[in-house]
Amino acid sequence: MSRIGRLPIKVPAGVTVTVDDNNVVTVQGPKGTLSQAVNPAITVRQEADVLVLQRPTDAKPHKAMHGLYRSLVHNMVVGVTDGFQKTLLLVGTGYRAQADGGKKLTINIGFSHPVVLDAPQNITFETPEQTKIVIKGIDKQQVGNLAADIRAIRKPEPYLGKGIKYEDEIIRRKEGKTGK
């Protein structure tokens, strides 16, 4: 069996999970509601406070979908209880960010104009420091995708390390020109 797919998903108190006839899993918790359509080949059963996903055969496509949908449903349960966050750092002289009410982010990153971003639904921005951006939300895919889009505005360059990078990212540095 799939090592990931066979693991049961513990549903904490305060979270309700419903599976309708079209195999759409809806998870509702204290932070919000998420839903995901699951392939009809994968069955989702709820036993007391545990969710179990099963596949019909050991065929390669079924094995792949088994682990995938188990991870997606687990991320929904974690998202509506704890939420997800990504932290970005701005490295460079004069680079700064400012969150206006958590729904609008203004970034000064060395362009002739500031870059202004609006937060999608269920996403909030925080700037604990001028050079730190924290993206919070309940949907792991949405948080990660938005963080990647912000990082793509100015990727870190390898000579001085200037740009927008993830907090735990290590930038491989290159040596500059050598004088003769």
Accessible surface in RSA format (square Angstrom, percent):
REM  Atomic radii and reference values for relative SASA: ProtOr
REM  Chains: A
REM  Algorithm: Lee & Richards
REM  Probe-radius: 1.40
REM  Slices: 20
REM RES _ NUM      All-atoms   Total-Side   Main-Chain    Non-polar    All polar
REM                ABS   REL    ABS   REL    ABS   REL    ABS   REL    ABS   REL
RES MET A   1   135.66  70.3  77.84  51.5  57.83 137.7  46.55  39.6  89.11 118.1
RES SER A   2    22.72  19.2  12.28  16.4  10.44  24.0  14.02  29.9   8.70  12.2
RES ARG A   3   189.64  79.6 181.72  92.6   7.92  18.9  54.71  74.8 134.93  81.8
RES ILE A   4    92.31  52.5  91.75  68.4   0.56   1.3  91.82  66.1   0.50   1.3
RES GLY A   5     0.84   1.0   0.00   N/A   0.84   1.0   0.00   0.0   0.84   1.9
RES ARG A   6   125.93  52.9 106.89  54.5  19.04  45.3  28.28  38.6  97.65  59.2
RES LEU A   7    88.73  49.4  86.92  62.2   1.81   4.6  87.14  61.2   1.59   4.3
RES PRO A   8    75.24  54.8  63.84  58.2  11.40  41.4  64.23  53.0  11.00  68.4
RES ILE A   9     0.96   0.5   0.34   0.3   0.61   1.5   0.96   0.7   0.00   0.0
RES LYS A  10   139.53  68.1 126.66  77.7  12.87  30.6 105.61  95.1  33.92  36.1
RES VAL A  11     8.62   5.7   4.73   4.3   3.89   9.4   4.73   4.1   3.89  10.6
RES PRO A  12    51.79  37.7  44.10  40.2   7.69  28.0  49.74  41.1   2.05  12.8
RES ALA A  13   107.87  99.2  69.20 106.8  38.67  88.0  81.28 114.5  26.58  70.4
RES GLY A  14    64.11  79.1   0.00   N/A  64.11  79.1  38.99 107.0  25.13  56.3
RES VAL A  15    13.04   8.6   0.00   0.0  13.04  31.4   0.00   0.0  13.04  35.4
RES THR A  16    82.58  58.7  78.24  79.3   4.35  10.4  73.93  99.3   8.66  13.1
RES VAL A  17    11.85   7.8   0.03   0.0  11.81  28.5   0.03   0.0  11.81  32.0
RES THR A  18    84.41  60.0  79.91  81.0   4.50  10.7  71.99  96.7  12.42  18.8
RES VAL A  19    55.76  36.7  23.50  21.3  32.26  77.7  23.67  20.6  32.09  87.0
RES ASP A  20    76.47  53.6  60.59  60.3  15.88  37.5  43.86 103.2  32.61  32.5
RES ASP A  21   154.85 108.5 117.75 117.2  37.10  87.7  39.82  93.7 115.03 114.7
RES ASN A  22   120.13  82.8  98.57  95.3  21.56  51.9  22.93  55.2  97.20  94.0
RES ASN A  23    22.75  15.7  22.03  21.3   0.72   1.7  10.25  24.7  12.50  12.1
RES VAL A  24    41.14  27.1  40.12  36.3   1.03   2.5  40.12  34.9   1.03   2.8
RES VAL A  25     0.00   0.0   0.00   0.0   0.00   0.0   0.00   0.0   0.00   0.0
RES THR A  26    42.37  30.1  41.43  42.0   0.93   2.2  26.23  35.2  16.14  24.4
RES VAL A  27     0.00   0.0   0.00   0.0   0.00   0.0   0.00   0.0   0.00   0.0
RES GLN A  28   101.88  57.0 100.69  73.6   1.19   2.8  14.25  30.3  87.64  66.5
RES GLY A  29    15.31  18.9   0.00   N/A  15.31  18.9   3.33   9.1  11.98  26.8
RES PRO A  30   103.81  75.7  58.26  53.1  45.55 165.6  71.71  59.2  32.10 199.5
RES LYS A  31   114.20  55.7  84.25  51.7  29.96  71.3  44.09  39.7  70.12  74.7
RES GLY A  32    24.95  30.8   0.00   N/A  24.95  30.8  24.35  66.8   0.60   1.3
RES THR A  33    68.53  48.7  49.52  50.2  19.01  45.3  37.44  50.3  31.09  47.0
RES LEU A  34    24.95  13.9  21.53  15.4   3.41   8.6  24.95  17.5   0.00   0.0
RES SER A  35    71.66  60.6  44.11  58.9  27.55  63.5   8.82  18.8  62.84  88.0
RES GLN A  36    51.45  28.8  47.28  34.6   4.18  10.0   4.22   9.0  47.23  35.8
RES ALA A  37    61.63  56.7  52.60  81.2   9.03  20.5  52.86  74.4   8.78  23.3
RES VAL A  38     5.17   3.4   0.00   0.0   5.17  12.5   0.98   0.9   4.19  11.4
RES ASN A  39    47.59  32.8  41.59  40.2   6.01  14.5   5.46  13.1  42.14  40.7
RES PRO A  40   114.90  83.7  94.62  86.3  20.28  73.7  96.12  79.4  18.77 116.7
RES ALA A  41    28.95  26.6  14.25  22.0  14.70  33.4  24.52  34.5   4.43  11.7
RES ILE A  42     0.10   0.1   0.00   0.0   0.10   0.2   0.00   0.0   0.10   0.3
RES THR A  43    69.15  49.2  66.93  67.9   2.22   5.3  64.86  87.1   4.29   6.5
RES VAL A  44    16.46  10.8   0.00   0.0  16.46  39.7   0.00   0.0  16.46  44.6
RES ARG A  45    96.45  40.5  92.41  47.1   4.05   9.6  59.14  80.8  37.31  22.6
RES GLN A  46    84.57  47.3  52.33  38.2  32.24  76.8  20.26  43.1  64.31  48.8
RES GLU A  47    79.54  45.7  72.12  54.6   7.42  17.7  40.22  77.8  39.32  32.1
RES ALA A  48    98.73  90.8  53.87  83.1  44.86 102.1  74.54 105.0  24.19  64.1
RES ASP A  49    67.65  47.4  64.93  64.6   2.73   6.4  30.28  71.3  37.37  37.3
RES VAL A  50    40.41  26.6  40.41  36.6   0.00   0.0  40.41  35.1   0.00   0.0
RES LEU A  51     0.23   0.1   0.00   0.0   0.23   0.6   0.00   0.0   0.23   0.6
RES VAL A  52    30.11  19.8  29.55  26.7   0.57   1.4  30.08  26.1   0.04   0.1
RES LEU A  53     2.95   1.6   0.45   0.3   2.50   6.3   0.45   0.3   2.50   6.7
RES GLN A  54    75.53  42.2  74.86  54.7   0.67   1.6  17.26  36.7  58.27  44.2
RES ARG A  55    28.53  12.0   6.45   3.3  22.08  52.6   6.82   9.3  21.71  13.2
RES PRO A  56    81.92  59.7  40.55  37.0  41.37 150.4  52.57  43.4  29.36 182.5
RES THR A  57    69.90  49.7  60.88  61.7   9.02  21.5  68.62  92.2   1.27   1.9
RES ASP A  58   102.12  71.5  84.11  83.7  18.01  42.6  27.18  64.0  74.94  74.7
RES ALA A  59    46.90  43.1  33.43  51.6  13.47  30.6  44.97  63.3   1.93   5.1
RES LYS A  60   172.29  84.1 164.58 101.0   7.70  18.3 108.51  97.7  63.78  67.9
RES PRO A  61    86.63  63.1  78.41  71.5   8.23  29.9  86.36  71.3   0.28   1.7
RES HIS A  62    39.20  21.4  39.20  27.2   0.00   0.0  21.63  22.3  17.57  20.4
RES LYS A  63    94.39  46.0  89.96  55.2   4.44  10.6  35.39  31.9  59.00  62.8
RES ALA A  64    68.91  63.4  49.15  75.9  19.76  44.9  62.17  87.6   6.74  17.9
RES MET A  65    37.48  19.4  36.98  24.5   0.50   1.2  29.01  24.7   8.47  11.2
RES HIS A  66     0.00   0.0   0.00   0.0   0.00   0.0   0.00   0.0   0.00   0.0
RES GLY A  67    11.44  14.1   0.00   N/A  11.44  14.1  10.75  29.5   0.69   1.5
RES LEU A  68    92.50  51.5  83.83  60.0   8.67  21.8  90.23  63.4   2.27   6.1
RES TYR A  69    30.49  14.2  30.49  17.3   0.00   0.0   1.14   0.9  29.34  36.2
RES ARG A  70    25.85  10.9  25.85  13.2   0.00   0.0   0.22   0.3  25.62  15.5
RES SER A  71    38.79  32.8  36.93  49.3   1.86   4.3  24.53  52.2  14.26  20.0
RES LEU A  72    36.79  20.5  35.41  25.3   1.38   3.5  35.48  24.9   1.31   3.5
RES VAL A  73     0.00   0.0   0.00   0.0   0.00   0.0   0.00   0.0   0.00   0.0
RES HIS A  74    63.59  34.8  63.59  44.2   0.00   0.0  32.79  33.8  30.80  35.8
RES ASN A  75    38.22  26.4  36.97  35.7   1.25   3.0   7.59  18.3  30.63  29.6
RES MET A  76    15.50   8.0  14.89   9.9   0.61   1.4  13.32  11.3   2.18   2.9
RES VAL A  77     5.01   3.3   5.01   4.5   0.00   0.0   5.01   4.4   0.00   0.0
RES VAL A  78    39.35  25.9  38.86  35.2   0.50   1.2  39.35  34.2   0.00   0.0
RES GLY A  79     0.00   0.0   0.00   N/A   0.00   0.0   0.00   0.0   0.00   0.0
RES VAL A  80     0.00   0.0   0.00   0.0   0.00   0.0   0.00   0.0   0.00   0.0
RES THR A  81    31.46  22.4  18.32  18.6  13.14  31.3  13.95  18.7  17.51  26.5
RES ASP A  82   106.03  74.3  84.81  84.4  21.22  50.2  26.42  62.2  79.61  79.4
RES GLY A  83    19.08  23.5   0.00   N/A  19.08  23.5   6.36  17.5  12.71  28.5
RES PHE A  84    38.39  19.2  31.77  19.7   6.62  17.2  36.02  21.8   2.37   6.8
RES GLN A  85   103.44  57.8  78.91  57.7  24.53  58.4  23.89  50.9  79.55  60.3
RES LYS A  86    87.84  42.9  85.04  52.2   2.80   6.7  37.59  33.8  50.25  53.5
RES THR A  87    17.98  12.8  11.29  11.4   6.68  15.9   3.59   4.8  14.39  21.8
RES LEU A  88     0.00   0.0   0.00   0.0   0.00   0.0   0.00   0.0   0.00   0.0
RES LEU A  89    40.91  22.8  40.91  29.3   0.00   0.0  40.91  28.7   0.00   0.0
RES LEU A  90     6.43   3.6   0.00   0.0   6.43  16.2   0.00   0.0   6.43  17.3
RES VAL A  91    54.57  35.9  51.55  46.7   3.03   7.3  54.57  47.4   0.00   0.0
RES GLY A  92    24.36  30.0   0.00   N/A  24.36  30.0   8.15  22.4  16.20  36.3
RES THR A  93   133.55  95.0 108.22 109.7  25.34  60.4  80.89 108.6  52.66  79.6
RES GLY A  94    49.09  60.5   0.00   N/A  49.09  60.5  32.82  90.1  16.27  36.4
RES TYR A  95    15.54   7.3  10.62   6.0   4.92  12.8   6.38   4.8   9.16  11.3
RES ARG A  96   105.30  44.2 105.14  53.6   0.15   0.4  20.59  28.1  84.71  51.3
RES ALA A  97     5.18   4.8   0.00   0.0   5.18  11.8   1.15   1.6   4.03  10.7
RES GLN A  98   113.28  63.3 112.58  82.3   0.71   1.7  28.58  60.8  84.71  64.2
RES ALA A  99    23.95  22.0   4.97   7.7  18.98  43.2   4.97   7.0  18.98  50.3
RES ASP A 100    65.04  45.6  52.03  51.8  13.00  30.7  29.85  70.3  35.18  35.1
RES GLY A 101    82.28 101.5   0.00   N/A  82.28 101.5  46.23 126.9  36.05  80.7
RES GLY A 102    13.41  16.5   0.00   N/A  13.41  16.5   9.56  26.2   3.86   8.6
RES LYS A 103   101.31  49.4  98.56  60.5   2.75   6.6  86.35  77.7  14.97  15.9
RES LYS A 104    85.34  41.6  85.34  52.4   0.00   0.0  53.67  48.3  31.67  33.7
RES LEU A 105     0.00   0.0   0.00   0.0   0.00   0.0   0.00   0.0   0.00   0.0
RES THR A 106    31.03  22.1  29.63  30.0   1.40   3.3  23.25  31.2   7.78  11.8
RES ILE A 107     0.01   0.0   0.00   0.0   0.01   0.0   0.00   0.0   0.01   0.0
RES ASN A 108    45.73  31.5  44.04  42.6   1.69   4.1  15.52  37.4  30.20  29.2
RES ILE A 109     0.55   0.3   0.05   0.0   0.50   1.2   0.05   0.0   0.50   1.4
RES GLY A 110    58.37  72.0   0.00   N/A  58.37  72.0  24.96  68.5  33.41  74.8
RES PHE A 111    78.10  39.1  53.72  33.3  24.37  63.4  57.79  35.0  20.31  58.1
RES SER A 112   122.70 103.7  72.01  96.1  50.69 116.8  59.60 126.9  63.10  88.4
RES HIS A 113   107.11  58.5 103.27  71.8   3.84   9.8  79.67  82.1  27.44  31.9
RES PRO A 114    70.46  51.4  61.25  55.8   9.21  33.5  61.60  50.9   8.86  55.0
RES VAL A 115    25.28  16.6  22.17  20.1   3.11   7.5  25.28  22.0   0.00   0.0
RES VAL A 116    77.34  50.9  50.39  45.6  26.95  64.9  50.39  43.8  26.95  73.1
RES LEU A 117    45.82  25.5  44.04  31.5   1.78   4.5  45.82  32.2   0.00   0.0
RES ASP A 118    99.18  69.5  79.01  78.6  20.17  47.7  31.29  73.6  67.89  67.7
RES ALA A 119    17.96  16.5   0.00   0.0  17.96  40.8   0.23   0.3  17.73  47.0
RES PRO A 120    49.03  35.7  35.66  32.5  13.37  48.6  48.91  40.4   0.13   0.8
RES GLN A 121   148.21  82.9 132.30  96.7  15.91  37.9  47.27 100.6 100.95  76.6
RES ASN A 122    68.91  47.5  48.38  46.7  20.53  49.4  13.31  32.0  55.60  53.7
RES ILE A 123     0.11   0.1   0.11   0.1   0.00   0.0   0.11   0.1   0.00   0.0
RES THR A 124    55.09  39.2  55.04  55.8   0.05   0.1  47.37  63.6   7.72  11.7
RES PHE A 125     3.03   1.5   0.00   0.0   3.03   7.9   0.00   0.0   3.03   8.7
RES GLU A 126    74.48  42.8  71.33  54.0   3.15   7.5  28.24  54.6  46.23  37.7
RES THR A 127    38.24  27.2  13.82  14.0  24.42  58.2   1.83   2.5  36.41  55.0
RES PRO A 128    87.78  64.0  44.54  40.6  43.24 157.2  58.05  47.9  29.73 184.7
RES GLU A 129    97.26  55.8  87.87  66.5   9.38  22.3  39.26  75.9  58.00  47.4
RES GLN A 130   121.34  67.9 114.09  83.4   7.25  17.3  36.27  77.2  85.07  64.5
RES THR A 131    54.39  38.7  54.04  54.8   0.34   0.8  35.22  47.3  19.17  29.0
RES LYS A 132    46.42  22.6  46.42  28.5   0.00   0.0   8.41   7.6  38.01  40.5
RES ILE A 133     0.00   0.0   0.00   0.0   0.00   0.0   0.00   0.0   0.00   0.0
RES VAL A 134    11.25   7.4  11.25  10.2   0.00   0.0  11.25   9.8   0.00   0.0
RES ILE A 135     0.00   0.0   0.00   0.0   0.00   0.0   0.00   0.0   0.00   0.0
RES LYS A 136    75.23  36.7  74.44  45.7   0.79   1.9  32.79  29.5  42.44  45.2
RES GLY A 137    11.03  13.6   0.00   N/A  11.03  13.6   8.33  22.9   2.70   6.1
RES ILE A 138    10.57   6.0  10.33   7.7   0.25   0.6  10.33   7.4   0.25   0.7
RES ASP A 139    44.62  31.3  44.07  43.9   0.55   1.3   2.40   5.7  42.22  42.1
RES LYS A 140   104.54  51.0  99.53  61.1   5.02  11.9  55.32  49.8  49.23  52.4
RES GLN A 141   126.54  70.8 115.41  84.3  11.13  26.5  46.53  99.0  80.01  60.7
RES GLN A 142    56.69  31.7  50.15  36.7   6.54  15.6  24.67  52.5  32.02  24.3
RES VAL A 143     2.07   1.4   2.07   1.9   0.00   0.0   2.07   1.8   0.00   0.0
RES GLY A 144    21.59  26.6   0.00   N/A  21.59  26.6  17.15  47.1   4.44   9.9
RES ASN A 145    95.29  65.7  88.41  85.4   6.89  16.6  18.56  44.7  76.73  74.2
RES LEU A 146    23.10  12.9  21.21  15.2   1.90   4.8  22.48  15.8   0.62   1.7
RES ALA A 147     0.00   0.0   0.00   0.0   0.00   0.0   0.00   0.0   0.00   0.0
RES ALA A 148    44.34  40.8  38.75  59.8   5.59  12.7  39.64  55.8   4.70  12.5
RES ASP A 149    81.83  57.3  74.15  73.8   7.68  18.2  23.38  55.0  58.46  58.3
RES ILE A 150     0.87   0.5   0.66   0.5   0.21   0.5   0.86   0.6   0.01   0.0
RES ARG A 151    48.47  20.3  48.47  24.7   0.00   0.0   3.98   5.4  44.49  27.0
RES ALA A 152    59.63  54.8  38.00  58.6  21.63  49.2  38.60  54.4  21.03  55.7
RES ILE A 153    43.60  24.8  21.83  16.3  21.77  52.5  29.56  21.3  14.04  38.1
RES ARG A 154    75.18  31.6  69.83  35.6   5.35  12.7  20.36  27.8  54.82  33.2
RES LYS A 155   129.24  63.0 116.04  71.2  13.20  31.4  58.91  53.0  70.33  74.9
RES PRO A 156    18.53  13.5   1.08   1.0  17.45  63.4   1.08   0.9  17.45 108.4
RES GLU A 157    55.25  31.7  52.92  40.0   2.33   5.5  46.71  90.4   8.53   7.0
RES PRO A 158    41.31  30.1  40.92  37.3   0.39   1.4  41.27  34.1   0.04   0.3
RES TYR A 159   113.99  53.2 103.15  58.7  10.84  28.2  69.90  52.5  44.09  54.4
RES LEU A 160   118.31  65.9 105.56  75.5  12.75  32.1 105.87  74.4  12.44  33.5
RES GLY A 161     5.74   7.1   0.00   N/A   5.74   7.1   3.30   9.1   2.43   5.5
RES LYS A 162    74.65  36.4  73.87  45.3   0.77   1.8  26.13  23.5  48.52  51.7
RES GLY A 163     0.34   0.4   0.00   N/A   0.34   0.4   0.00   0.0   0.34   0.8
RES ILE A 164     0.00   0.0   0.00   0.0   0.00   0.0   0.00   0.0   0.00   0.0
RES LYS A 165    40.85  19.9  40.85  25.1   0.00   0.0   7.74   7.0  33.11  35.3
RES TYR A 166    51.93  24.2  51.93  29.5   0.00   0.0  38.24  28.7  13.69  16.9
RES GLU A 167    89.82  51.6  73.83  55.9  15.99  38.1  23.89  46.2  65.94  53.8
RES ASP A 168   130.03  91.1 101.86 101.4  28.17  66.6  49.97 117.6  80.05  79.8
RES GLU A 169    42.28  24.3  30.39  23.0  11.89  28.3  23.45  45.4  18.82  15.4
RES ILE A 170   156.26  88.9 132.29  98.6  23.97  57.8 135.19  97.4  21.06  57.2
RES ILE A 171    34.74  19.8  20.58  15.3  14.16  34.1  22.11  15.9  12.63  34.3
RES ARG A 172   211.21  88.7 198.49 101.2  12.72  30.3  81.12 110.9 130.09  78.8
RES ARG A 173   144.72  60.8 111.22  56.7  33.51  79.8  43.39  59.3 101.34  61.4
RES LYS A 174   121.95  59.5 106.55  65.4  15.40  36.7  66.14  59.5  55.81  59.4
RES GLU A 175   142.36  81.7 112.59  85.2  29.77  70.9  55.28 106.9  87.08  71.1
RES GLY A 176    45.51  56.1   0.00   N/A  45.51  56.1  28.62  78.5  16.89  37.8
RES LYS A 177   213.32 104.1 173.08 106.2  40.24  95.8 123.90 111.5  89.42  95.3
RES THR A 178   101.20  72.0  78.82  79.9  22.39  53.3  52.04  69.9  49.16  74.3
RES GLY A 179    81.51 100.5   0.00   N/A  81.51 100.5  43.17 118.5  38.35  85.9
RES LYS A 180   250.92 122.4 169.94 104.3  80.98 192.8 146.21 131.6 104.72 111.5
END  Absolute sums over single chains surface
CHAIN  1 A    10832.1       8588.2       2243.8       5809.2       5022.9
END  Absolute sums over all chains
TOTAL         10832.1       8588.2       2243.8       5809.2       5022.9
